[in-house]
Amino acid sequence: MRAIGKRPLVLCYHAASTTWVHSLSVPGQEIAHHVSWFLKKGYRPGKGEDVISGTGRVLHITFDDAFVSVAQALPLLEDLGVRATVFVCSGLADQGRELDVPELAHEAETHPEELRTLDWEALRELAERGHAIGSHTITHPHLSRLSDEEIERELYLSKAQIEQEIGRPCLFLAYPYGDHDARVREVARRAGYLAAFGLPGDRSFRDPFLLPRAGIWRGNGRPRVWLKTSAAGYALSAWRRGGP
């Protein structure tokens, strides 16, 4: 089995809680072990900008939803010389509200504290430490189900809100649920994003608004992670849409 090889590798995580036993939550120590392992395999830490060309053994880490538990994992990555991109729903960040989506309704009842998200103050502090803050829209919708006007609002306004609050350009978008279509991608281009990440995306790197990521879930041990990041494993995973 061959790994993806000389192309960039982007790993997608969500929460990093040790107490939330859910597929979306991979404890920070496990994330650090994954990252350390890939660095030992010859990957080098890179930013989102380093991924776009599709060349080089660049490793980039992303976190969707900006759950508060992500703050537990980021210092461990910093110790490895790695800076991540954290994708935030801008409509939640004023108060660090819970991610309230139908897919997590049961978790909202049983583990509401685990669905809390980082607020603007915490996100600004992460940006000061070198992490990028990207858009995960305003409200975390299925973008392909929206009207053109609704898509524009989700993508334009979230970008503007992040830039105003963080004081830095918001260069990247991650599609909630990995859900997008040609309309969504075109609006993302017009909105001024540099690129957007899918889940899984397109491993050919032909379109910067379909950048590929491998979704890593709780319980994915090293063999599973290696499979997911291999060419064969990536092809097998393409049928599955990403989590929130």
CORKAGI-V791324 format. One record per residue. RES is the residue in one letter. OMEGA is omega in whole degrees, -180 to 180 (none if undefined). Layout:
RES/OMEGA
RES/OMEGA
This chain:
M/-180
R/174
A/-178
I/169
G/-172
K/177
R/177
P/178
L/179
V/178
L/-180
C/174
Y/177
H/178
A/180
A/-176
S/174
T/-174
T/-179
W/-179
V/-176
H/-177
S/-178
L/-171
S/177
V/-178
P/-175
G/180
Q/178
E/177
I/179
A/178
H/177
H/-176
V/180
S/-179
W/180
F/176
L/177
K/178
K/175
G/174
Y/177
R/179
P/179
G/177
K/176
G/180
E/-177
D/-176
V/-165
I/-176
S/-179
G/-179
T/176
G/-180
R/-179
V/176
L/177
H/-177
I/177
T/175
F/177
D/172
D/178
A/175
F/-177
V/-178
S/178
V/-180
A/177
Q/-176
A/-171
L/176
P/178
L/177
L/178
E/178
D/179
L/-179
G/-175
V/172
R/-173
A/166
T/179
V/-177
F/-174
V/168
C/-171
S/180
G/-180
L/-166
A/179
D/-179
Q/-176
G/-175
R/178
E/172
L/-174
D/178
V/-177
P/-177
E/-179
L/-177
A/-180
H/180
E/178
A/178
E/-173
T/-178
H/-176
P/-178
E/-179
E/-179
L/176
R/-177
T/179
L/177
D/-175
W/180
E/179
A/180
L/176
R/179
E/177
L/179
A/178
E/180
R/173
G/177
H/179
A/176
I/-179
G/-178
S/170
H/-176
T/178
I/-168
T/179
H/178
P/164
H/-171
L/-176
S/-180
R/-175
L/171
S/178
D/-179
E/180
E/177
I/-180
E/180
R/-178
E/-174
L/180
Y/-173
L/179
S/179
K/-179
A/180
Q/-180
I/-179
E/179
Q/-176
E/-175
I/-180
G/179
R/178
P/173
C/-171
L/-168
F/177
L/169
A/-177
Y/176
P/-178
Y/-172
G/-171
D/-180
H/171
D/-176
A/179
R/-179
V/-179
R/180
E/177
V/179
A/177
R/-178
R/-178
A/175
G/174
Y/176
L/-178
A/178
A/-177
F/173
G/174
L/19
P/-176
G/-175
D/-175
R/178
S/-178
F/-180
R/-177
D/-180
P/177
F/172
L/-178
L/-175
P/173
R/172
A/178
G/-180
I/-174
W/178
R/180
G/176
N/177
G/-176
R/178
P/-180
R/178
V/179
W/178
L/-178
K/-177
T/173
S/179
A/-179
A/-179
G/179
Y/179
A/180
L/-176
S/-173
A/-180
W/-174
R/174
R/-179
G/176
G/179
P/none
